[in-house]
Amino acid sequence: MTEEEAIIRLRSAGCVFAEDEAAVLVSSGGDLAALVERRCAGEPLEQVVGFADFAGVRVRLRPGVFVPRVRSELLVRVAVEEAGRHDDPLVVDLCCGSGALALAVREAIPGISVHAADVDPVAVACAEENLGGNVHQGDLFAALPPELRGRITVLLANVPYVATRHLPFLPAEARDHEPRTALDGGDDGLAVFRAVLDGAGAWLAPGGLLLSEITEAQAGAAIAAVDGNGLTSAVVTDDDLDARVITARR
Ligand SMILES: C[S@@+](CC[C@H](N)C(=O)[O-])C[C@H]1O[C@@H](n2cnc3c(N)ncnc32)[C@H](O)[C@@H]1O
């Protein structure tokens, strides 16, 4: 299949950016016809080509692993600013998926100490490939080596935060190709965030900062949850990225 034929096939399948996507598929170097068919069947482009470009780094991806979103670059920016204020900071990427956030922070601050963890073994294998070590599998803090307890300077937790009743309205790419555990945040979308908050006080260093992405509608409840856990809340927004991050300081 030629690139021109790929463009026509992608366009006929309803792909809005057919030219751009065909160029990415060609550049990935695989069997173009097979890649085009996977894309036409609705698989996210990043899973088809096996990588996503995120916050200045190329992140390896595999089928079934959450595709890092551009808006999450705000999490990286806040994490890098915070880590940069400390000597020898320790950053943990909880609910790491592909490990994109940890990878981007490490790119910005070479040599920084980073750990990552996820409950999903497919995500853990993908993050291991991206980070090359210090990736742990398990439920939230239970995955982490006990010696990190009370020592975390920056705790990134891009938890699933879609309210269960909103899942049917997600784009088909997400619904059909990203695991429900990566998306479903329970009744109001904050169930996993609250579970992270429950452990954050014990795992953060004194003055340490937890960062989590939320929606505008979740801000009030998320602030109340942080304050109720004895941490200090703040919200950072970026209108260009359409992104909102809740921070919780110990
Ligand atoms: C929204 S995705 C974020 C992935 C990655 N941090 C990113 O920004 O691209 C949420 C991730 O949380 C993981 N997850 C969900 N529940 C979890 C739990 N109880 N413990 C650990 N990881 C969990 C999912 O497997 C998924 O990889």
The ligand as a MOL file (V3000), in Angstrom:
LIG
                    3D

  0  0  0     0  0            999 V3000
M  V30 BEGIN CTAB
M  V30 COUNTS 27 29 0 0 0
M  V30 BEGIN ATOM
M  V30 1 C -5.9560 7.7370 33.5070 0
M  V30 2 S -4.7570 6.4260 33.4130 0 CHG=1
M  V30 3 C -3.2620 7.3960 33.6050 0
M  V30 4 C -2.0250 6.7260 33.0870 0
M  V30 5 C -0.7760 7.6210 33.0740 0
M  V30 6 N -0.4890 8.1490 34.3830 0
M  V30 7 C -0.9360 8.7530 32.0990 0
M  V30 8 O -1.1770 9.8920 32.5110 0
M  V30 9 O -0.8130 8.5150 30.8820 0 CHG=-1
M  V30 10 C -4.9970 5.6910 35.0000 0
M  V30 11 C -4.1010 4.4920 35.3460 0
M  V30 12 O -4.4260 4.1030 36.7010 0
M  V30 13 C -4.3070 2.7100 36.8200 0
M  V30 14 N -5.0540 2.2960 38.0080 0
M  V30 15 C -6.3970 2.2740 38.1940 0
M  V30 16 N -6.7030 1.8560 39.4370 0
M  V30 17 C -5.5180 1.6180 40.0600 0
M  V30 18 C -5.1670 1.1630 41.3820 0
M  V30 19 N -6.1140 0.8770 42.2840 0
M  V30 20 N -3.8560 1.0330 41.6870 0
M  V30 21 C -2.9090 1.3230 40.7610 0
M  V30 22 N -3.1650 1.7410 39.4930 0
M  V30 23 C -4.4650 1.9030 39.1600 0
M  V30 24 C -4.8280 2.1770 35.5000 0
M  V30 25 O -4.3790 0.8660 35.2560 0
M  V30 26 C -4.2870 3.2290 34.5110 0
M  V30 27 O -3.0560 2.8220 33.9710 0
M  V30 END ATOM
M  V30 BEGIN BOND
M  V30 1 1 1 2
M  V30 2 1 2 3
M  V30 3 1 2 10
M  V30 4 1 3 4
M  V30 5 1 4 5
M  V30 6 1 5 6
M  V30 7 1 5 7
M  V30 8 2 7 8
M  V30 9 1 7 9
M  V30 10 1 10 11
M  V30 11 1 11 12
M  V30 12 1 11 26
M  V30 13 1 12 13
M  V30 14 1 13 14
M  V30 15 1 13 24
M  V30 16 1 14 15
M  V30 17 1 14 23
M  V30 18 2 15 16
M  V30 19 1 16 17
M  V30 20 1 17 18
M  V30 21 2 17 23
M  V30 22 1 18 19
M  V30 23 2 18 20
M  V30 24 1 20 21
M  V30 25 2 21 22
M  V30 26 1 22 23
M  V30 27 1 24 25
M  V30 28 1 24 26
M  V30 29 1 26 27
M  V30 END BOND
M  V30 END CTAB
M  END
